[in-house]
């Protein structure tokens, strides 16, 4: 699959592309029929996922996912280079990470790929790099913990978005959900702020990044 993970616009889907899918409030995932790359796939969310054979042209069986920060934008998925954030959220998160001088919120699966590669490289010199290896392993643990928290935030963001736009269905139609949520310009900034507060980002940094984004 393409590793053009830096082109965030390339990873975004329109509401029409997920019009045959539904959103699971239990896990925040999308499920249903999706057309992509010349094929139709029947995607399952985490609640419904089985051990089916891997789809052609995919690294894992997921064609699309919601932005894990705002839960308002469908993104391409299924690649080891897939991003978890839309073009708006990824810039904010990168600015926050830079301000904090740490990967407070991982932007995509590349974080795992990089750290896994470092771990593999470090094991080549056992005697001379035990301390470095230990640091990489610890970084990997922290990254997986951050990914887990990001997944938990997605579930909460989906539920909050549904409540805020008045969608009462337990599994709302994805296209309708995306249109309703994106139409409310206050929801996406609110979800991003909640994510940053969840990650204990200082209020001063949140305010500074918000100010930079508005300029």
Residue pairs with C-beta under 8 A, 6 or more apart in sequence:
1 57
1 58
1 59
1 78
1 79
1 80
1 81
2 79
2 81
3 79
3 81
4 10
4 81
5 11
5 79
5 81
5 82
5 83
5 108
5 110
8 83
8 85
8 86
8 87
8 90
9 87
10 76
11 75
11 76
11 82
11 83
12 73
12 74
12 75
12 76
12 86
12 87
13 64
13 73
13 74
13 75
13 76
14 74
15 74
15 174
15 175
15 176
15 178
15 179
15 182
16 175
17 34
17 35
17 36
17 64
17 74
18 30
18 34
18 64
18 74
18 174
18 175
18 178
19 173
19 174
19 175
20 32
20 33
20 34
20 175
21 30
21 31
21 32
21 33
21 34
21 43
21 64
21 173
21 174
21 175
22 30
22 31
22 32
22 171
22 172
22 173
22 174
23 29
23 30
23 66
23 158
23 162
23 171
23 172
23 173
23 174
23 177
24 30
24 31
24 45
24 46
24 47
24 48
24 171
25 155
25 158
25 159
25 162
25 170
25 171
25 172
26 45
26 47
26 155
27 45
27 46
27 47
27 155
28 45
28 66
28 71
28 151
28 154
28 155
28 157
28 158
29 44
29 45
29 46
29 47
29 65
30 43
30 45
30 64
30 65
30 66
30 74
30 174
31 43
31 44
31 45
31 48
31 171
32 42
32 43
32 174
33 40
33 41
33 42
33 43
34 40
34 41
34 42
34 43
34 63
34 64
35 41
36 63
36 64
36 76
37 57
39 55
39 56
39 57
41 55
41 61
41 63
43 61
43 62
43 63
43 64
44 50
44 61
49 61
52 61
54 60
54 61
55 61
55 63
55 78
58 78
58 79
59 78
59 79
59 80
60 78
61 78
62 77
62 78
63 76
63 77
63 78
64 74
64 75
64 76
64 77
65 74
65 75
65 77
65 82
65 84
66 72
66 73
66 74
66 75
66 154
66 158
67 73
67 74
67 75
67 84
67 85
67 86
67 89
68 84
68 85
68 150
68 151
68 153
68 154
68 157
69 84
69 85
69 86
69 89
69 92
69 93
69 105
69 150
69 153
69 157
69 191
69 192
69 195
70 86
70 88
70 89
70 157
70 187
70 188
70 191
70 192
71 154
71 157
71 158
71 161
71 181
71 191
72 86
72 161
72 178
72 181
72 182
72 187
72 188
72 191
73 86
73 88
73 89
73 178
73 182
74 174
74 178
75 82
75 83
75 84
75 85
75 86
76 82
79 109
80 109
80 112
80 113
81 108
81 109
81 110
81 113
82 108
82 109
83 90
83 107
83 108
83 109
83 110
84 106
84 107
84 108
84 109
84 150
85 93
85 107
85 108
88 188
89 188
89 192
90 107
91 213
92 192
92 209
92 213
93 104
93 105
93 107
93 192
94 107
95 209
95 212
95 213
96 104
96 105
96 196
96 201
96 205
96 206
96 209
97 103
97 104
97 105
99 205
99 208
99 209
100 201
100 205
103 111
103 143
103 146
104 146
104 196
104 199
104 201
105 146
105 150
105 195
105 196
105 199
106 143
106 146
106 147
106 150
111 143
111 147
112 140
112 143
112 144
112 147
115 136
115 139
115 140
115 143
116 140
118 136
119 133
119 136
119 137
119 140
122 129
122 132
122 133
122 136
123 133
146 199
149 198
149 199
150 195
153 194
153 195
153 198
156 194
157 191
157 194
157 195
160 191
160 194
161 167
161 177
161 181
161 187
161 191
162 168
162 172
162 177
164 181
164 184
164 187
165 177
165 180
165 181
165 183
165 184
165 187
166 180
167 176
167 177
167 180
181 187
181 188
182 188
189 210
193 206
193 210
196 206
197 206
